[in-house]
Amino acid sequence: MSLDQSDVERIAYLARLAIDEQDIPQYTENLSSILQLVDEMQAIDTTGVEPLAHPLDGEQRLRVDEVSEMNQREQLQSVAPATEEGLFLVPKVIE
């Protein structure tokens, strides 16, 4: 699929993009090449190919869930304007 200048102008209008007049030929060429690549990819026969959730069937390495810092709640809440039962109190913003 090939685009012309009016197509690019229409796409820019719909996307609310301001494109300089001298840049339109470059955008036309770039967008046309992207659409050509999509056409080529759609023409490939994929019958018998199973869809993949991820191209690499790997497992994510997880770290051990260990506590690595001391509880500093008292120290952190000592400078807070308002706390109650270990929680920070904030002003109500929604009526």
N, C-alpha and C positions, 0 to 999 in steps of 0.2 A: 504494500500500500504506500502510495506516495502522496505527500501533502504539497499544497501550493501556498502561496503567500496569504491568500484569503482564509485558508484553513487555520494557519498559525495565528492570524489576527483574531479570528473567532475564538480559538482556544484561549488566547491571552485575555480576551474580553470576558469569557466565562469564568476564568480563574482570577479575574480582577488584577491582572498583571500589567504593568506599564512597560512596554518594550519599545526601545528606540527603533526608529525606522531602518537605520543602517544595520541593526542586529537581526532583523527578520530573516534574511537569507540563511544565516548561520543556524538559527533556530529551526528553519524549515529543513535544512540538511540533517541536523541532529535528530529531530523527531522522526523524519522519514527513515533514517537508518535504524532507529529503535523499533519502529513498526515493522520494518523489513525483517529484523531479527526475530520478532514475535511470530511473523508469518512463517519463517523457516522452522521455528520450534514447533509450531502447530502442525506442520506438514510431516513431522517425524511419526512413524508408526510405533505406537507404544502398546500394542496388543500383547498380552502376556507378561507385561512388566508390572510387578507389584508396587503399589505406592508406598513410599517410605515416610515415616514420621521424622526421621533424621537421617542424613546420608551416612553417618557413622554410627554403627550399633555399639556405642560405648556406654559404659556406666560412669556416672558422675562420682568422682572421689569425694567423700565426705570426711570432714575432720571430726574428731571426738568432741562431743558436747561437754566441755568442762568449764567450770567457773574459773575465770582467770583474773578477776578483779575483786577487790573487797567491796562490801556493801557500804556506800558513802551517803546513804539517804539523809542521815542526820546532818552531816556537814553541808550537803547541797541545799537542804531545806532551811538551814539556819539563816540564809540570806533572802529567802522567799518572802514576799509581802504577806501571804496568808497560806496556812496549811491546816489540815485537820485529819487526824488518824493516819498520818503518813502519806497524805495526798496533797497535791498542790490545788489551791482554790483559785479560780479565775472568775472575773466578773461575767455575769450573764449577758450574752450579746444577742440572743434571739428571744423575742417576746412570745 
